[in-house]
């Protein structure tokens, strides 16, 4: 599997002061996975240190053949994550 960091992701890493290895780490070993029914992107979530706390970190990515293009990364609260799932926007799934 090839992993590509998009330009938007690179800007967000710098802007949000997120370590550059986090997106790959989240993609390769997520704690939760979803499909975003609004953006049509795949979503992976993993708890990681961010700032002074352990936060849920989210990546959005697309699958193109054997390539995973990561679009963005951001921290999300437990309540925001729960709201996206309850609203039906993020559909849970497991990898085979």
Buried (B, 14 or more C-beta within 10 A) or exposed (E): EEEEBBEEBEEBBEEBEBEEEBBBBBBEEBEBBBBBEEEEBBBBBBBBEBEEEEBBBBBBBBEEEEEBBBBBBBBBEEEEBEEBBEEEBBEEEEEE
